[in-house]
């Protein structure tokens, strides 16, 4: 146990200590969020591991019938905001979905793609018949399914109920943006797309005119000058170019403060960023408020450092510390293998899963240090791509981790905390690929006299010292984890091996 990383101190102190000092650069917790955590589970998560929680503030629960407002439900959301903040966690509310009484039940035909269509027919008792068709090779339409159902919240809103949607948005934003809650970011909907299950039986043009544009206007009107509009998570079932074209078609770029996508690679971030710059908007904030929901336990170690490094290369700094984030989905599942999300969440009941332990290791390594890239020359043998954006590929990212610039805003004494260099190696081990026995890390411009100690740390947080001759700034890092490390049981399905090398520097 002595080789495991020690628990670390609370560092997300923007919620703990008020300071008039200059804004602090972003930290690991600023970058990291989860979905559906809740205050009770936030108490289980190690301090500093998670900075954000995201959840649905359902219209249907607040107004189950026209004009029947349940203010007690909204008050509970306010209490959740305060309870989360006690644990250093901010809250991102999702404004969603259609109240069941406001669903568009008009009989109609919608086309999800050129080869799929849905026909809605209304029965006398108010239920709907949903018929799905697929286009055959000869051009005819073949019925695939028929179901009788009641309206669902994820169905499109009726045009004449848009004012009711606006009233719901105004009510939630006005309440949560006011003291003592002071919520700044509001997300509109979740994964709207005809091919997702969250915007059914209507087009994306309908979504923009009925949902996004009215809500974006009201968030800015009702939330005060600091209120921010977060797009509702463009899903991976839709091409990014479709998202860009939609924003152009509705002149909607300036209605969004944070562009948000789900389950997509860094290249999707790059495409949105390039489109924004082409339109004279400069760099735009980019989040993924859902990513994960996989059993591959290599995902967090492989993904988080790559996204952080890419974000830093975009100029991410203190003035815009909320510009880049990833949110893992889901935060929690019951500790039962048959439960939905088991093996994919950060928490299984009251315990960290393999995903959770991988996230804890990263949080411990980054600590409360400002996120900064190490930019001096570095070589590896065999050669690894530095700051590559492709996941599941061999690569390396290197960070320079200094104590917080404002000692009053952290519980870690700045004078006692040395600078560190953190190298993150990724080695693809799919299909039984044999890894090299070791990787040599060389930092030619770093004087060997400045290196106080070197440690190799695996995905579970098991640390072993790296020995090397005195006077060298090159280190041989074994690729095999120590036999006593829990990685042997925690990360058996990992398709990428991530290795951390921490160099502690003398003052």
C-alpha positions in Angstrom: 0.0 0.0 0.0 2.9 2.4 0.5 3.3 2.6 -3.2 -0.2 3.9 -3.8 -0.6 7.6 -4.4 -1.6 9.3 -1.2 -5.1 10.9 -1.0 -4.9 14.5 -2.0 -6.2 17.7 -0.5 -9.2 19.7 -1.7 -8.1 22.0 -4.4 -11.1 23.3 -6.2 -11.0 26.3 -3.9 -12.9 28.7 -6.0 -15.9 27.6 -4.0 -14.1 27.5 -0.6 -12.1 30.7 -0.3 -13.1 34.0 -1.9 -10.2 35.8 -3.3 -9.8 39.1 -5.0 -6.7 37.9 -6.8 -6.4 37.5 -10.5 -8.2 34.5 -12.1 -6.4 31.2 -11.6 -5.5 29.1 -14.6 -7.7 26.0 -15.2 -7.1 22.8 -13.2 -8.1 19.2 -13.6 -11.3 19.7 -11.8 -12.2 22.6 -14.0 -11.9 20.3 -17.0 -13.7 17.3 -15.5 -17.4 16.7 -15.0 -19.8 13.8 -14.7 -23.5 13.2 -15.4 -26.1 12.4 -12.8 -23.8 12.5 -9.7 -25.9 14.1 -7.0 -24.8 15.5 -3.7 -24.8 12.2 -1.9 -22.4 10.6 -4.4 -20.3 13.8 -4.5 -19.4 13.1 -0.9 -18.0 9.7 -1.9 -15.8 11.1 -4.8 -12.3 12.0 -3.7 -12.0 15.8 -3.3 -10.7 17.5 -6.5 -11.5 14.6 -8.8 -14.8 16.1 -10.2 -15.6 19.8 -10.8 -19.0 19.6 -12.5 -22.3 17.6 -12.3 -24.9 17.6 -15.1 -28.6 16.5 -14.8 -32.0 17.0 -16.3 -34.3 19.6 -14.8 -37.4 18.2 -16.4 -40.2 20.5 -17.5 -42.7 17.6 -17.0 -41.8 17.4 -13.3 -42.1 21.1 -12.7 -45.3 21.6 -14.7 -47.1 18.3 -15.0 -50.3 20.0 -16.2 -50.7 23.5 -17.8 -50.2 26.1 -15.1 -49.7 23.5 -12.3 -46.3 24.6 -11.1 -44.5 22.5 -8.5 -42.2 25.1 -7.0 -41.0 22.6 -4.4 -39.3 20.6 -7.2 -37.4 23.6 -8.3 -36.5 24.4 -4.7 -35.0 20.9 -4.4 -32.8 21.7 -7.4 -31.6 24.8 -5.7 -30.7 22.8 -2.6 -28.8 20.3 -4.8 -26.7 23.2 -6.3 -25.7 24.3 -2.8 -25.0 20.8 -1.6 -22.8 20.0 -4.6 -20.9 23.2 -4.1 -20.0 22.2 -0.6 -18.0 19.4 -2.3 -16.4 21.8 -4.8 -18.7 20.7 -7.6 -20.6 23.1 -9.9 -24.0 22.2 -11.5 -25.0 22.2 -15.2 -28.8 22.0 -15.5 -30.3 20.6 -18.7 -33.5 22.4 -19.7 -35.5 19.6 -21.1 -37.8 17.9 -22.4 -41.3 18.5 -23.7 -44.0 18.3 -21.0 -46.2 15.5 -22.0 -49.2 17.7 -22.3 -47.3 19.9 -24.7 -46.2 17.2 -27.2 -47.1 17.7 -30.8 -49.7 15.0 -31.5 -50.6 16.3 -35.0 -50.9 13.3 -37.5 -48.0 13.6 -39.8 -45.1 11.9 -41.7 -41.5 12.6 -40.8 -38.3 11.5 -42.5 -35.4 10.5 -40.3 -33.2 9.8 -43.4 -33.8 9.5 -47.1 -34.6 5.8 -46.5 -36.5 5.9 -43.2 -39.8 7.5 -42.4 -42.3 7.6 -39.5 -46.1 8.1 -39.8 -48.0 9.3 -36.7 -51.8 8.6 -36.5 -54.0 9.7 -33.6 -56.6 7.4 -32.0 -59.8 8.7 -30.5 -58.5 8.0 -26.9 -55.5 10.4 -27.4 -53.0 7.6 -27.9 -50.8 7.6 -31.0 -50.1 5.0 -33.6 -46.4 5.1 -34.7 -45.7 3.4 -38.0 -42.1 3.1 -39.2 -41.1 2.4 -42.8 -37.9 1.7 -44.7 -37.3 2.3 -48.4 -36.6 -0.9 -50.3 -34.2 -1.2 -53.2 -37.0 -0.9 -55.7 -38.1 2.4 -54.2 -41.2 1.1 -52.4 -41.8 1.8 -48.7 -41.9 -1.3 -46.5 -43.5 -1.1 -43.0 -41.1 -2.3 -40.3 -43.1 -1.7 -37.1 -46.3 -0.4 -35.7 -46.9 0.6 -32.1 -49.6 2.3 -30.1 -48.2 4.6 -27.4 -48.8 7.7 -25.3 -46.8 10.9 -26.0 -43.3 10.9 -24.6 -41.2 13.8 -23.3 -38.6 13.3 -26.0 -41.1 14.0 -28.7 -41.3 17.3 -30.4 -43.2 20.2 -28.8 -46.4 21.5 -30.5 -45.9 24.9 -32.1 -48.7 26.4 -30.0 -47.0 25.3 -26.8 -43.7 27.1 -27.5 -44.8 30.0 -25.2 -45.2 27.5 -22.4 -41.7 26.2 -23.1 -40.4 29.7 -22.9 -42.2 30.2 -19.6 -40.6 27.1 -18.2 -37.1 28.2 -19.3 -37.6 31.6 -17.8 -38.8 30.2 -14.5 -35.8 27.8 -14.1 -33.2 30.3 -15.3 -34.5 33.2 -13.2 -34.5 31.0 -10.1 -31.2 29.1 -10.4 -29.2 32.1 -11.6 -30.2 34.2 -8.6 -28.3 34.1 -5.2 -27.5 31.9 -3.4 -27.4 29.5 -6.3 -25.7 31.7 -8.9 -25.8 29.1 -11.7 -24.1 30.5 -14.8 -24.3 27.8 -17.5 -27.6 26.4 -18.8 -27.8 23.6 -21.3 -30.7 23.5 -23.8 -32.0 19.9 -24.3 -29.9 16.8 -24.9 -28.9 15.1 -28.1 -31.6 16.6 -30.3 -31.5 14.8 -33.7 -34.1 12.8 -35.7 -31.9 9.7 -35.5 -31.5 10.0 -31.7 -34.2 9.1 -29.2 -34.3 12.6 -27.8 -36.0 14.6 -30.5 -38.5 12.4 -32.3 -41.0 13.1 -35.1 -39.7 16.5 -36.1 -36.8 18.1 -38.0 -33.8 19.9 -36.7 -35.2 23.1 -38.2 -38.3 22.5 -35.9 -35.9 22.0 -33.0 -34.1 25.3 -33.6 -37.2 27.4 -34.0 -39.3 25.8 -31.3 -36.6 24.9 -28.7 -33.1 26.3 -29.1 -33.6 29.8 -30.3 -36.4 30.8 -27.9 -34.5 29.2 -24.9 -31.2 30.9 -25.8 -32.8 34.3 -26.0 -34.5 33.8 -22.6 -31.4 32.5 -20.9 -29.6 35.7 -21.8 -32.6 37.9 -20.9 -33.3 36.2 -17.5 -30.0 34.9 -16.3 -28.1 38.2 -16.1 -24.9 39.2 -17.9 -23.0 36.1 -16.8 -25.5 33.6 -18.1 -24.1 31.2 -20.7 -25.9 29.1 -23.3 -24.6 25.5 -23.7 -25.8 23.7 -26.8 -27.5 20.5 -26.1 -24.9 18.0 -27.0 -24.8 17.3 -30.8 -24.9 13.4 -30.9 -22.6 11.1 -32.8 -25.4 9.9 -35.0 -25.2 13.2 -36.9 -22.3 14.5 -39.0 -20.6 17.6 -37.6 -21.0 19.3 -40.9 -24.8 18.9 -40.5 -24.5 20.8 -37.2 -22.4 23.6 -38.8 -24.9 23.9 -41.7 -27.8 24.1 -39.2 -26.2 26.9 -37.3 -25.5 28.7 -40.6 -29.1 28.2 -41.8 -30.5 29.7 -38.6 -27.8 32.4 -38.1 -27.4 30.7 -34.7 -23.6 30.8 -34.0 -23.9 33.8 -31.7 -26.8 32.3 -29.8 -24.3 29.7 -28.4 -21.7 30.4 -25.7 -20.5 26.8 -25.5 -20.6 24.3 -28.3 -21.2 20.8 -27.1 -20.9 17.4 -28.7 -21.3 13.8 -27.4 -19.2 10.7 -28.0 -17.0 12.2 -30.6 -13.2 12.4 -31.1 -11.0 15.5 -30.9 -11.2 15.9 -34.7 -14.9 16.9 -34.2 -13.7 19.7 -31.9 -11.2 20.8 -34.5 -13.9 20.9 -37.2 -16.2 23.1 -35.1 -13.3 25.3 -34.1 -12.2 25.8 -37.7 -15.7 26.6 -38.8 -16.0 29.2 -36.1 -12.7 30.9 -37.1 -13.8 30.9 -40.7 -16.9 32.9 -39.7 -14.8 35.4 -37.7 -15.8 34.1 -34.3 -12.2 33.2 -33.2 -11.8 30.3 -30.8 -15.1 29.1 -29.3 -15.6 27.1 -26.0 -16.0 23.4 -26.6 -17.4 20.8 -24.2 -18.4 17.1 -24.4 -21.1 16.8 -21.7 -21.4 13.1 -22.4 -18.5 10.8 -23.2 -17.8 7.3 -21.9 -20.5 4.6 -21.3 -18.0 2.0 -22.3 -16.5 -1.1 -20.6 -13.0 -0.5 -22.0 -11.1 0.6 -18.8 -8.4 2.3 -20.8 -10.8 5.0 -22.0 -10.2 7.7 -19.3 -6.4 7.4 -19.2 -6.2 7.4 -23.0 -8.7 10.2 -23.5 -8.4 12.8 -20.7 -4.7 13.7 -21.2 -5.1 14.0 -25.0 -8.1 16.3 -24.7 -6.4 18.4 -22.0 -3.3 18.8 -24.2 -5.3 19.7 -27.2 -7.3 22.3 -25.2 -4.1 23.9 -24.0 -2.8 24.2 -27.5 -5.9 26.3 -28.3 -4.8 28.9 -25.8 -6.8 27.7 -22.8 -5.8 29.9 -19.9 -7.0 31.7 -16.7 -9.2 34.2 -18.5 -11.4 31.5 -19.9 -11.0 28.5 -17.5 -14.4 27.1 -18.4 -13.8 26.9 -22.1 -13.0 23.2 -22.3 -14.5 20.3 -20.4 -15.3 16.6 -20.6 -18.2 15.0 -18.7 -18.2 11.2 -18.1 -21.5 9.3 -18.4 -22.7 8.0 -16.0 -21.3 8.9 -12.6 -23.1 6.1 -10.7 -24.7 2.8 -11.0 -25.8 0.3 -8.3 -23.2 -2.3 -7.3 -24.9 -5.1 -9.2 -23.7 -6.5 -12.5 -27.2 -6.6 -13.9 -27.7 -2.9 -13.3 -27.9 -0.4 -16.2 -24.4 1.1 -16.7 -22.6 -1.4 -14.5 -18.9 -1.5 -15.7 -19.4 1.8 -17.4 -19.8 4.2 -14.4 -17.3 5.9 -12.1 -19.1 4.6 -9.0 -20.5 1.1 -8.3 -22.6 1.8 -5.3 -20.3 3.3 -2.7 -17.0 2.3 -4.4 -15.0 3.5 -7.3 -15.1 1.3 -10.3 -12.0 0.7 -12.5 -13.1 3.8 -14.5 -13.3 5.7 -11.2 -9.9 4.6 -10.0 -8.4 5.6 -13.3 -10.0 9.1 -12.9 -8.7 9.3 -9.3 -5.2 8.5 -10.5 -5.3 11.4 -13.0 -6.8 13.8 -10.4 -4.1 12.9 -7.9 -1.3 13.4 -10.5 -2.6 16.8 -11.7 -3.6 17.9 -8.2 -4.4 21.6 -7.9 -1.7 22.6 -10.4 -2.6 24.9 -13.2 -2.8 22.9 -16.5 0.3 23.8 -18.6 2.1 21.9 -21.4 5.8 21.2 -21.1 7.1 22.7 -24.3 10.9 22.0 -24.2 12.2 19.2 -26.4 11.5 15.6 -25.4 12.5 12.4 -27.1 11.3 8.9 -26.6 12.7 5.6 -27.7 10.9 4.0 -29.4 9.5 7.3 -30.9 6.0 8.2 -29.8 3.8 10.9 -31.4 3.7 14.0 -29.1 0.3 15.5 -28.6 -1.4 13.3 -31.1 -5.2 13.6 -31.3 -6.0 10.0 -32.3 -7.2 7.8 -29.4 -6.0 4.2 -29.2 -2.7 5.2 -30.9 0.8 5.3 -29.4 1.6 8.7 -28.1 2.8 11.0 -25.4 1.7 14.2 -23.7 3.9 16.1 -21.3 2.8 18.7 -18.7 4.6 21.1 -16.5 2.8 21.2 -13.1 3.6 24.1 -10.8 2.1 25.1 -7.5 -1.0 27.4 -7.8 0.0 31.0 -8.5 -2.3 32.2 -5.7 -1.3 30.4 -2.5 -4.3 31.8 -0.6 -6.6 29.9 -3.0 -5.4 26.4 -2.1 -4.9 24.2 0.9 -1.5 23.0 -0.4 1.3 25.2 0.9 2.9 26.7 -2.2 6.4 27.0 -0.6 6.4 23.2 0.1 5.2 22.1 -3.3 7.9 21.5 -5.9 7.5 21.8 -9.7 6.8 18.5 -11.5 6.9 17.3 -15.0 4.3 14.7 -15.9 4.8 12.5 -19.0 1.8 10.4 -20.2 2.6 7.4 -22.4 -0.1 5.6 -24.4 0.7 2.2 -25.9 -1.9 0.4 -28.1 -2.2 -3.2 -27.1 -5.1 -4.3 -29.2 -5.1 -7.8 -30.8 -2.3 -9.0 -28.5 0.2 -6.5 -29.7 3.6 -7.1 -28.0 4.8 -3.9 -26.3 8.4 -2.9 -26.1 10.1 -3.9 -22.8 10.8 -0.3 -21.9 10.6 3.3 -23.2 13.5 5.7 -22.8 12.4 9.2 -21.9 15.0 12.0 -22.5 14.7 15.7 -21.6 17.8 17.2 -23.2 17.3 20.8 -22.0 16.5 19.8 -18.4 19.6 19.9 -16.2 20.0 16.6 -14.5 20.8 18.5 -11.3 17.2 19.7 -11.2 15.7 16.2 -11.1 15.1 15.3 -7.5 13.1 12.0 -8.1 11.3 10.0 -10.8 8.4 7.7 -10.4 6.5 5.4 -12.7 2.8 5.3 -12.0 0.2 3.0 -13.5 -3.5 3.5 -14.3 -4.5 2.3 -10.8 -2.1 4.8 -9.1 0.5 2.2 -8.1 3.8 4.0 -8.0 7.4 2.7 -8.2 10.6 4.7 -8.2 12.7 4.9 -11.4 16.4 4.5 -10.8 19.0 5.9 -13.1 22.7 6.9 -13.0 23.5 10.2 -11.4 23.9 13.1 -13.8 21.5 11.8 -16.5 18.3 13.3 -17.8 17.3 10.1 -19.7 15.2 7.4 -18.0 14.3 3.9 -18.9 10.6 3.3 -18.1 9.4 -0.3 -18.0 6.2 -0.9 -19.8 5.1 -3.8 -17.6 3.1 -2.9 -14.5 4.4 -4.2 -11.1 3.1 -7.6 -10.3 1.6 -6.4 -7.0 -0.4 -3.6 -8.8 -4.2 -3.9 -8.9 -4.0 -3.1 -12.6 -3.8 -6.9 -13.2 -7.4 -7.3 -12.1 -8.9 -3.8 -12.7 -7.8 -3.2 -16.3 -7.9 -6.6 -17.9 -10.0 -5.3 -20.9 -7.9 -2.2 -21.5 -7.0 -1.8 -25.2 -4.4 0.9 -24.4 -1.9 0.9 -21.7 -1.3 4.3 -20.2 1.9 4.9 -18.1 2.6 8.1 -16.1 6.1 9.3 -15.4 6.4 12.0 -12.7 9.6 13.9 -12.4 9.8 16.0 -9.2 12.2 18.9 -9.6 14.4 20.5 -7.0 14.0 24.1 -6.2 
